[in-house]
Each structure stands twice: as C-alpha cells, then as structure tokens.
Amino acid sequence: MTWLAETLRKHPELAVFLTLALGQALTRLRLGPVRLNGVVAVLIAGVAIGQLRIEVPASLQWAFFVLFLFSIGYQTGPQFFRGLGRSALPQVGLSLLLCGTVLASALALARIFGFDAGAGAGLLAGGMNASAAIGTAGDAIARLPVDPATTQALTTSLTVAFAVTYLVGLLTEIVTLTTVGPWLMRADLAAECRKLEAELGVEGGDVGASSGYQDIVVRAYAVPARLDGRTVAEVEHSFSPARVYAERLRTREGIVDPTPSTILRAAHIIAVSGRQAAHVDPANPLAGTEVDDPELLKIPIANVEVVVAAKEVVGRTLAHLAEAVGREEVTRSVFIRQILRGGGQIPVGPRTIVERGDVVTLVGPAAQVARVAALVGPALPPATSTNVLAMTIAIAIGGLVGLVTFRLAGLDVGLSMPVGVLLGGLLAGWLHSARPTLARIPEPVLRVFESIGLSGFLAVVGINAGPGFIAGLLTSGLSLVIAGVLVCLIPNVLTILAGRYLLRLHPGILLGICAGAGTSPAGLAAVQDKAGSKVPTLGYGVSYAVGNLLLALWGTVLVTALSR
C-alpha cells in the first residue's frame, strides 16, 4: 500500500485514471433498485483516492473541463441562437425565470445556513445538477485574492456541497417534474400529451412505433390477377392516405424502374416502399401475395441528416411542406424517419411545426433524397473525421475572450475562462448547423469529450479535496440536504405556476422547459416516461441551451457575491 501511495504521488496522472476506473466500477454496483450516479461515483472515487494525499496539478483539471464545456456548447449552439428568435420567447422567458430564481434561492439559502462561497456555489451546482457551474465556481475561487489555505478550504467546501446535493437535487427534480408539477397544474400529463399528439397528427403515443414517418420498409409482392392492367399510380393511390411507392419491378424482360404510368401484369413482382403499418394493414391491396425476392429488394437506400434552414420550411407544418414545398414527383419515395431538436427526438406528424436548427433524417433512394434535402437545408456530411483545427481555435479564442476583465466598483469583472469556452462552443455549433462543411465534429466524438471531460475534471477535484472532505461533510451535511431540496424545488415550482397560469402553456411542453432550463436530461427522461410521449422534448432544446450558459455563469457570480 505504501508503494502504491508513493507511486501515485509521483505520477498523479495515473491517480486520475485509477479514479476514473474506480468510479466506473462503482456505477455497476446496486443496492436493491438504487444505482450510483456516474457523476457522484467519480467524485466519491476521487475523494477516496485523495485520502492518500495526492496533489494533482490544477491545470490538468481545467484541460479536462474545457473539453466538457466545448462539447456542451457545440451541441446546444443551434438551439441557443434559435432561442433569440421571436417564436422561442416563451421558452427563453421561462428559462430566465427559472435560472434567475435558482441564483436568488442559492444566494438566500447560503446566507440563511451560513455557507461560505465554496459551499454556496456547490449548492447551486449540485442542487441543479449543473456540472458546468462547479467548474466556473472553482475558477472563480482560484482567482480570489486570498491565501492558498483559504483557497483550498473553499475548494473543499465546493466539492462537499456538490457531492451531497447532487443526488438530492436529482431526486427532487424528478419528483417535482413528474408528481408535484402535474398536481400544481391539475393536469393528467399522459392524457394532455396524447391530446397534443392527436392535434399534431401523430398516431399513438410512441412516435418511434406508430408514426407515419417512421419504420420505413421495402417489401416485394406478386401482382395478383385482380390488379392486372392497373397502372403503378393506381396501385399506389389505393393505399391512400398512406404514402406508398413502387420502387422496382420484375418483368419477363428483367428488373426495371417503373414510372407512375407503368402497366402492371399478373406475372410481375413489385417492390413497394412505405411504412410498416401500411404493409400490414388488412386493407393493403397486395395483401397475401408477398414473396421473397432478394435481388429485387437490393435497392440502394440513403439516410441523410439535413439541418432545417430554408425560409420556406422554417415555422411550417409537415403537412404544409408536403403541399407547398415539395410536389409529389419531387418528394416521391422520400420519408422522414425522425426529427431531432436540441438533441432529442420530437413527435412527428402532419401538424408538427419544423423549426430552424432541427435535424431531419430523410430516407429513400439517394437521388430523390438529394432533391428533397436541397429544399430543406444543408445536409450533414458523413461523420468520418473531426475538424480539430476548428475545435481548438474555438476553445482557445473563447477562453481568451473569457479572461478579459474590466473594473467595476473596484472589482475585476469578466466572463471567466470556462464561460468563454462555452461561448466558443456555442458559436462553433451554430456555425456548423448553418454551414455543415465548417467545424464538423461527429456526435460520438462529442459524447467522448463530454464524458471524459466531466469525469476527468471531477476526478481531479475529488482527489485534491479528499483530505478535508470527510470533516466538511460531517460539519454541514444535514443543512446541505435541506438546502439542496429547496434550491431545486422553489425555482421549478415558480416556473411551472408562471408557465401554466400566466402563459397557458401545454403541461408537457412546460415540464420540458423546466427540465431544459435546469440542464437535466434525467428530468426530461422521467417526464417523457411519465407522459408516455416525446411531447416534452418540444420545450427542451432552447431552454437547455439557455440554462447551460446561465447556470455556468452563476458559478462565478455566486462565488463573487458570497466572498464580498
């Protein structure tokens, strides 16, 4: 054991990776139905390793943290700038209300319970599960004009408060959004979401299983005698209102590409594309004649992600687009598989409104998909490489801008380096959505940056705070639990009441806004599960982008306010 401790003190980089491994192992342990959250697990592992009194250079934790912040900013950039538009004003307004109330509540609770600047910031970061705020708060603490011992004490308080309140805040968020919120609104969440889905034209509550724009398949049928002499167009229209198209046709002369006027004969075999529901519908005019013809079904199908940008598309319903933007001959054989907004899948139906920055997945023959994509916006290129130059420039310039300060009332005021990096990520993500050839970073790469960045940062924080963690926990554990519940509960309740009774928002969308402004993917998942619907995602994207920026900034603001 002595050898291991000495080795890790000489090579703290190994201690970081040992902490990450231990944290991941802890997430696999279960105590009945309870499974430890990954964020808390890494922090606990860091505290445990930190008992060996290992000192990890602070620069290493910031290297991890900027990767995390950049990835968050990049993913939310399109939604953040879309939030500046008039159509998103209710979401932006409620996000400002929730985030402003979070700051006021954390500041008031810190005064009431006598928390120092570190504990107050940790309360906000943990109670709202705002991991970015712990980084900005740590940066603000490091820049305070105090001695090293005080800096270390504040950093330890920050870590203790974050660790204690994170799980408390997570549970409070889930209970508030799934139980307290619907009760305050006097709403049956599942019924309200089903009603809105019906208005949007979504068939059923699970868009992935039953939407007319999902589950596209191609099947082969032998043309029955009763359809002999009919044209391809007549057979396609007999499936109406479902969109079904003849893609290929096997005749006595071989395989051909049919046109709507092609005459069908009883000896032909036809390959038909459409949604699964249309094929299995008893009203299918080709029912009972399906055959296995691998050669006929070898149809090259393209899946293309397109960023909504065309002014003719933005703010319109899918039904309108089908009528006004694309004619039948243009959109023939092309289907919408899904629409992502703020990284989340939204319900898709004829009356779903498409917003700028949405990512629409088109599926169909490559040539047809290319024609339709040109009407919608720029297509995302294949995720084969990362534009490292754009990423590093955004991080470096954003960080430098954040470090610029000016004097105000005797204080040096600035965004801080972490918030500057977050803004750099927001700008890079927006530029990529507007010009897909710029700043291309594949989603899997961003997920790695987000995961390893946050985990690495928390590992270093836990290791360095380890020696004083236990004492801090024993001193203020109970008060932190109470404050952690309140700092999450109060802002959500006020936002729900304002959104429902002042703005008259739909309950599902309102709860999605709360989850987004609170930067809580877990809260969104819980609301969606409670509602049995993707409707809450409609309120999540813009509010998540706004919440990420403001809650990160609050870490700096709270430390400054409590240290005066």
C-alpha positions in Angstrom: 0.0 0.0 0.0 2.9 2.4 0.8 4.4 1.6 -2.6 1.2 2.4 -4.4 0.7 5.7 -2.5 4.2 6.8 -3.2 3.9 5.9 -6.9 0.7 7.8 -7.3 2.1 10.9 -5.6 5.0 10.8 -8.1 2.7 10.1 -11.0 -0.6 11.9 -10.3 -1.8 11.4 -13.9 -2.1 7.7 -13.0 -4.1 8.5 -10.0 -6.6 10.3 -12.2 -7.1 7.3 -14.4 -7.3 5.0 -11.4 -10.0 7.3 -10.1 -12.0 7.1 -13.4 -11.8 3.3 -13.3 -12.9 3.1 -9.7 -15.8 5.5 -10.4 -17.0 3.4 -13.4 -16.8 0.3 -11.3 -19.0 1.9 -8.6 -21.7 2.7 -11.1 -22.1 -1.0 -11.7 -22.9 -1.8 -8.0 -26.5 -1.9 -7.0 -28.1 -1.6 -3.6 -31.6 -3.0 -4.3 -33.1 -0.8 -7.0 -30.5 2.0 -6.4 -27.6 2.5 -8.7 -25.0 5.2 -8.1 -25.0 8.1 -10.5 -21.8 8.3 -12.6 -21.0 11.9 -11.6 -21.3 11.2 -7.9 -19.4 7.9 -8.3 -16.4 9.5 -9.9 -16.4 12.2 -7.3 -16.5 9.7 -4.4 -13.8 7.7 -6.0 -11.6 10.8 -6.2 -12.2 11.6 -2.6 -11.2 8.0 -1.7 -8.0 8.2 -3.7 -7.4 11.7 -2.3 -7.0 10.2 1.2 -3.6 9.2 0.1 -2.8 13.0 -0.1 -2.0 13.1 -3.8 -1.7 16.5 -5.4 -2.8 16.8 -9.0 -1.8 20.0 -10.9 -4.8 22.3 -11.3 -4.0 22.8 -15.0 -5.0 19.2 -15.6 -8.5 19.6 -14.3 -9.0 22.6 -16.5 -7.8 20.8 -19.5 -10.5 18.2 -18.9 -13.1 20.8 -18.1 -12.7 22.8 -21.3 -13.4 19.7 -23.4 -16.6 19.1 -21.4 -17.7 22.8 -21.8 -16.9 22.9 -25.5 -18.9 19.7 -26.2 -21.9 21.1 -24.3 -21.7 24.4 -26.1 -21.3 22.8 -29.5 -24.3 20.5 -29.1 -26.6 23.3 -27.9 -25.3 26.1 -30.2 -28.0 25.8 -32.9 -30.8 25.8 -30.3 -29.2 28.7 -28.3 -29.2 31.0 -31.3 -32.6 29.9 -32.4 -33.8 31.0 -29.0 -33.0 34.6 -30.0 -35.9 34.4 -32.4 -39.4 35.6 -31.6 -41.1 32.2 -31.7 -39.0 30.9 -28.8 -39.7 33.9 -26.5 -41.9 31.9 -24.0 -39.2 29.3 -23.6 -36.4 31.9 -23.2 -38.5 33.9 -20.7 -39.3 30.9 -18.5 -35.7 29.8 -18.7 -34.6 33.2 -17.5 -37.2 33.0 -14.7 -36.0 29.5 -13.6 -32.3 30.3 -13.7 -32.8 33.7 -12.1 -34.7 32.1 -9.2 -32.0 29.4 -8.9 -29.4 32.2 -8.3 -31.6 34.1 -5.9 -32.5 30.9 -4.0 -28.9 29.7 -3.7 -27.7 33.1 -2.5 -30.5 33.3 0.1 -30.1 29.8 1.3 -26.3 30.3 1.6 -26.9 33.3 3.8 -29.5 31.6 5.9 -27.4 28.5 6.6 -24.1 30.4 6.8 -22.4 28.7 3.9 -19.1 30.1 2.6 -18.6 31.0 -1.1 -17.5 27.4 -2.0 -20.5 25.7 -0.3 -22.9 28.2 -1.8 -21.7 27.6 -5.3 -21.6 23.9 -4.7 -25.2 24.0 -3.5 -26.2 25.6 -6.8 -24.2 23.3 -9.0 -25.2 20.1 -7.2 -28.8 21.0 -6.4 -29.5 21.8 -10.1 -27.2 19.1 -11.4 -25.3 21.9 -13.2 -21.9 20.3 -13.5 -20.6 23.3 -15.5 -21.2 25.6 -12.5 -18.8 23.7 -10.3 -16.1 24.4 -12.8 -16.8 28.1 -13.2 -17.1 28.4 -9.4 -13.7 26.6 -8.9 -12.2 29.0 -11.4 -13.6 32.0 -9.6 -12.3 30.7 -6.2 -8.8 30.2 -7.7 -8.9 33.9 -8.7 -9.9 35.3 -5.3 -7.3 37.5 -3.6 -6.9 35.1 -0.7 -4.1 32.9 0.7 -3.6 29.3 -0.6 -5.1 27.8 2.6 -8.3 29.7 2.2 -8.5 28.8 -1.5 -8.1 25.1 -0.6 -10.8 25.4 2.2 -13.2 27.0 -0.2 -12.5 24.4 -2.9 -13.1 21.6 -0.4 -16.4 23.2 0.6 -17.4 23.4 -3.0 -16.7 19.7 -3.5 -18.5 18.6 -0.4 -21.6 20.7 -1.2 -21.7 19.5 -4.8 -21.4 15.8 -3.8 -24.1 16.0 -1.1 -26.6 18.0 -3.1 -26.2 16.3 -6.5 -28.2 13.2 -5.7 -30.7 15.2 -3.5 -31.2 17.6 -6.4 -31.6 14.8 -8.9 -34.3 13.1 -6.9 -36.0 16.5 -6.2 -36.0 17.4 -9.9 -37.6 14.1 -10.9 -40.3 14.2 -8.1 -41.1 17.8 -8.9 -41.4 17.4 -12.6 -43.3 14.1 -12.5 -45.5 14.5 -9.4 -45.6 18.0 -8.0 -45.7 19.7 -11.3 -48.7 17.8 -12.7 -50.5 18.3 -9.4 -49.9 22.0 -9.4 -51.3 22.3 -12.9 -54.2 19.9 -12.1 -53.3 18.1 -15.3 -53.3 14.4 -16.4 -49.9 14.6 -18.1 -50.3 11.5 -20.2 -53.8 12.5 -21.4 -52.7 16.0 -22.2 -49.7 14.7 -24.3 -51.9 12.2 -26.2 -54.3 15.1 -27.0 -51.5 17.2 -28.4 -50.2 14.3 -30.4 -53.6 13.9 -31.9 -53.6 17.6 -32.8 -50.1 17.1 -34.4 -51.4 14.1 -36.4 -49.2 11.6 -34.5 -50.8 8.2 -34.4 -50.3 6.9 -30.9 -48.1 7.9 -28.0 -44.9 6.3 -29.2 -43.6 8.1 -32.2 -41.0 5.5 -32.9 -43.5 2.7 -33.2 -46.5 4.2 -34.9 -45.7 7.5 -36.7 -46.5 7.6 -40.4 -43.0 8.9 -40.9 -41.2 6.1 -39.2 -40.3 2.4 -39.7 -39.9 2.7 -43.5 -39.5 -0.7 -45.2 -39.5 -2.2 -48.7 -41.4 -5.4 -49.5 -41.9 -7.5 -52.6 -45.3 -8.6 -53.8 -46.5 -10.8 -56.7 -49.1 -8.7 -58.6 -52.5 -10.5 -58.2 -54.7 -11.2 -61.2 -57.3 -8.6 -59.9 -54.8 -5.8 -60.5 -53.7 -6.9 -63.9 -53.8 -3.9 -66.3 -53.7 -1.3 -63.5 -51.1 1.4 -63.5 -48.4 1.8 -60.8 -50.1 5.1 -59.8 -53.5 3.4 -59.3 -52.0 0.8 -57.0 -50.0 3.4 -55.0 -53.1 5.6 -54.6 -55.1 2.5 -53.4 -53.0 2.7 -50.2 -54.2 6.3 -49.5 -53.8 8.1 -47.2 -50.6 6.2 -46.6 -47.6 7.1 -48.7 -46.5 4.0 -50.6 -44.4 3.9 -53.7 -43.3 1.3 -56.3 -39.5 1.3 -56.4 -38.6 -1.6 -58.7 -40.5 -4.1 -60.9 -39.6 -7.6 -62.1 -41.0 -8.3 -65.6 -40.4 -11.1 -68.0 -37.7 -8.9 -69.6 -35.9 -8.3 -66.2 -35.8 -5.7 -63.4 -36.9 -2.2 -64.4 -37.6 1.1 -62.6 -41.3 1.7 -63.0 -43.0 5.1 -63.6 -46.5 6.0 -62.3 -47.9 5.2 -65.7 -46.3 1.7 -65.9 -48.9 -1.0 -66.6 -48.8 -3.9 -64.2 -49.3 -7.5 -65.2 -50.2 -10.6 -63.1 -46.7 -12.1 -63.8 -44.9 -9.1 -62.4 -43.3 -8.8 -59.0 -43.3 -5.3 -57.5 -41.1 -3.8 -54.7 -43.1 -1.3 -52.7 -41.7 1.2 -50.1 -43.8 2.6 -47.2 -44.2 2.5 -43.5 -44.7 -0.8 -41.7 -48.3 -0.1 -40.8 -49.3 0.3 -44.4 -47.8 -3.1 -45.3 -49.5 -5.0 -42.5 -52.9 -3.2 -42.8 -55.6 -5.6 -43.9 -56.7 -3.1 -46.5 -53.3 -3.5 -48.3 -54.4 -4.3 -51.9 -51.4 -6.5 -52.2 -52.0 -8.4 -49.0 -51.4 -12.2 -49.2 -49.1 -12.0 -52.2 -45.8 -11.1 -50.5 -42.7 -13.0 -51.9 -39.1 -13.3 -51.1 -37.0 -11.7 -53.9 -33.6 -10.6 -52.6 -32.3 -9.4 -55.9 -35.3 -7.1 -56.5 -35.1 -5.7 -52.9 -31.4 -4.8 -53.3 -32.3 -1.1 -53.6 -29.7 1.5 -52.5 -31.4 3.5 -49.7 -29.9 6.7 -48.4 -30.3 8.1 -44.9 -29.4 11.8 -44.9 -29.5 14.2 -41.9 -30.5 17.7 -43.0 -30.4 20.9 -40.9 -33.5 22.9 -41.4 -32.5 26.3 -42.8 -34.7 27.2 -45.8 -37.0 30.1 -45.1 -39.8 28.2 -46.9 -39.5 25.4 -44.4 -38.9 27.2 -41.0 -42.1 27.6 -38.9 -44.2 25.5 -41.2 -46.0 22.2 -40.5 -45.0 19.0 -42.3 -48.4 18.9 -44.0 -47.9 22.4 -45.4 -44.4 21.4 -46.6 -45.8 18.4 -48.4 -48.2 20.6 -50.3 -46.3 23.8 -50.8 -42.6 23.0 -50.8 -42.4 19.6 -52.4 -44.7 18.3 -55.2 -45.5 14.6 -55.4 -42.9 14.0 -58.2 -40.2 15.7 -56.1 -40.9 14.0 -52.7 -41.8 10.7 -54.2 -40.3 7.7 -52.2 -38.8 10.1 -49.6 -39.9 9.7 -46.0 -39.0 11.5 -42.7 -37.6 9.0 -40.3 -37.1 11.4 -37.3 -36.7 15.0 -36.3 -34.2 16.0 -33.6 -34.5 19.2 -31.7 -31.8 20.1 -29.2 -30.5 16.5 -29.4 -33.9 15.0 -28.5 -36.4 13.3 -30.8 -39.7 15.1 -31.1 -43.1 13.8 -32.1 -43.6 13.7 -35.9 -47.0 14.2 -37.5 -48.6 16.2 -40.3 -49.1 19.2 -38.0 -45.6 19.1 -36.4 -44.0 22.5 -36.9 -40.4 22.5 -38.1 -38.0 25.0 -36.5 -34.7 26.4 -37.7 -31.8 24.2 -36.5 -33.9 21.0 -36.4 -32.1 18.0 -37.8 -34.4 16.0 -40.1 -33.5 12.4 -41.2 -34.7 11.7 -44.7 -34.7 8.2 -46.0 -35.3 6.9 -49.5 -33.5 6.4 -52.9 -30.3 8.5 -53.0 -31.3 10.7 -56.0 -34.8 11.5 -54.6 -33.4 12.2 -51.1 -30.8 14.6 -52.5 -33.6 16.6 -54.3 -35.7 16.9 -51.2 -32.7 17.8 -49.0 -32.0 20.7 -51.2 -35.4 22.1 -50.4 -34.9 21.8 -46.7 -31.4 23.0 -45.9 -27.8 21.8 -45.8 -27.1 18.1 -45.5 -24.7 17.0 -42.8 -21.7 15.2 -44.3 -20.8 11.7 -43.1 -19.3 11.6 -39.7 -15.9 10.3 -40.8 -13.5 12.9 -39.4 -13.2 15.7 -36.8 -12.2 19.3 -37.6 -9.6 19.5 -34.9 -8.5 23.0 -36.1 -12.0 24.5 -35.6 -12.3 22.9 -32.2 -9.0 24.1 -30.9 -9.5 27.6 -32.3 -12.9 27.8 -30.7 -11.6 26.7 -27.3 -8.5 29.0 -27.4 -10.3 32.1 -28.6 -13.3 31.5 -26.4 -11.1 31.1 -23.3 -9.0 34.2 -24.1 -12.2 36.3 -24.5 -13.5 35.0 -21.2 -10.3 36.1 -19.4 -10.7 39.7 -20.5 -11.8 41.8 -17.5 -12.8 45.3 -16.7 -13.0 47.3 -13.4 -16.5 47.8 -11.9 -17.0 49.1 -8.4 -13.4 48.2 -7.5 -13.8 44.6 -8.8 -12.3 42.9 -11.9 -15.4 41.7 -13.8 -15.3 39.3 -16.7 -17.0 36.2 -18.1 -14.2 33.8 -16.9 -12.3 31.3 -18.9 -14.8 28.5 -18.6 -17.8 30.6 -19.7 -15.7 31.9 -22.6 -15.0 28.4 -23.8 -18.7 27.6 -23.5 -19.5 30.5 -25.7 -16.8 29.4 -28.2 -18.6 26.0 -28.3 -22.0 27.6 -28.8 -20.6 29.7 -31.8 -18.9 26.7 -33.4 -22.0 24.5 -33.1 -24.1 27.3 -34.6 -21.7 27.8 -37.5 -21.7 24.1 -38.2 -25.5 24.0 -38.3 -25.6 26.9 -40.7 -22.6 25.7 -42.8 -22.2 21.9 -42.4 -18.8 22.0 -44.1 -17.5 24.2 -41.2 -16.4 22.9 -37.8 -17.6 19.3 -38.3 -17.3 17.2 -35.2 -19.2 13.9 -35.2 -21.6 13.2 -32.4 -19.7 10.2 -31.0 -16.6 12.4 -30.6 -18.6 15.0 -28.7 -20.0 12.3 -26.4 -16.5 11.2 -25.6 -15.4 14.8 -24.9 -18.4 15.3 -22.7 -18.0 12.1 -20.7 -14.2 12.1 -20.3 -14.1 15.8 -19.8 -16.6 15.9 -17.0 -15.4 12.7 -15.4 -11.7 13.7 -15.6 -12.5 17.1 -14.1 -14.4 15.7 -11.2 -11.8 13.1 -10.6 -9.1 15.8 -10.1 -11.5 17.9 -7.9 -12.2 14.9 -5.7 -8.6 13.9 -5.3 -7.4 17.4 -4.3 -10.4 17.9 -2.0 -10.1 14.4 -0.4 -8.2 15.2 2.8 -10.8 17.7 4.0 -13.9 16.2 2.5 -15.0 14.0 5.5 -14.7 16.8 8.0 -16.7 19.1 5.8 -19.4 16.5 5.3 -19.8 15.9 9.0 -20.0 19.7 9.7 -22.7 20.7 7.2 -24.3 17.5 5.8 -27.8 17.9 7.1 -28.1 21.6 6.2 -26.9 20.9 2.7 -29.5 18.2 2.2 -32.3 20.6 3.2 -30.9 23.4 1.0 -30.4 21.0 -1.9 -34.1 20.2 -1.9 -35.2 23.8 -1.7 -32.8 25.2 -4.3 -34.2 22.8 -6.9 -37.9 22.8 -5.7 -38.5 26.6 -5.5 -37.4 27.6 -9.0 -39.2 24.7 -10.6 -42.5 25.4 -8.8 -42.4 29.1 -9.6 -41.7 28.4 -13.3 -44.5 25.8 -13.5 -47.0 28.2 -12.0 -46.0 31.1 -14.2 -45.9 28.9 -17.4 -49.3 27.3 -16.7 -51.4 30.1 -15.3 -49.8 33.2 -16.9 -48.6 31.9 -20.3 -51.1 29.0 -20.6 -48.5 26.6 -21.9 -49.2 22.9 -22.5 -48.2 20.9 -19.4 -45.9 18.5 -21.2 -44.0 21.3 -23.1 -43.8 23.3 -19.9 -42.2 20.5 -17.9 -39.8 20.0 -20.8 -38.8 23.7 -20.5 -38.2 23.2 -16.8 -36.0 20.1 -17.4 -34.1 22.0 -20.1 -33.5 25.2 -18.1 -32.4 23.1 -15.2 -30.0 21.2 -17.6 -31.5 17.9 -16.5 -31.6 15.2 -19.2 -32.6 12.8 -16.4 -35.6 15.1 -15.6 -36.6 15.1 -19.2 -36.4 11.3 -19.4 -38.5 11.0 -16.3 -41.2 13.3 -17.7 -41.3 11.5 -21.0 -41.7 8.2 -19.2 -44.5 9.6 -17.0 -46.2 11.0 -20.1 -45.5 8.1 -22.3 -44.7 10.6 -25.0 -42.0 12.7 -26.7 -44.0 15.9 -26.4 -41.9 17.3 -23.5 -38.9 17.4 -25.9 -40.7 20.3 -27.8 -39.8 22.6 -24.9 -36.4 21.2 -24.1 -34.0 22.4 -26.8 -33.9 26.2 -26.4 -34.3 26.1 -22.7 -31.4 23.6 -22.3 -29.1 25.9 -24.3 -30.1 29.0 -22.2 -29.8 27.1 -18.9 -26.4 25.8 -19.7 -25.0 29.2 -20.3 -26.7 30.9 -17.3 -26.1 28.2 -14.7 -22.4 28.1 -15.7 -22.2 31.8 -15.3 -23.9 31.7 -11.9 -21.0 29.7 -10.5 -18.8 32.7 -11.0 -21.5 35.2 -9.9 -22.3 33.3 -6.7 -18.6 33.0 -5.6 -18.1 36.7 -6.2 -21.3 37.6 -4.3 -20.6 35.4 -1.3 -16.9 36.3 -0.9 -17.6 40.1 -0.6 
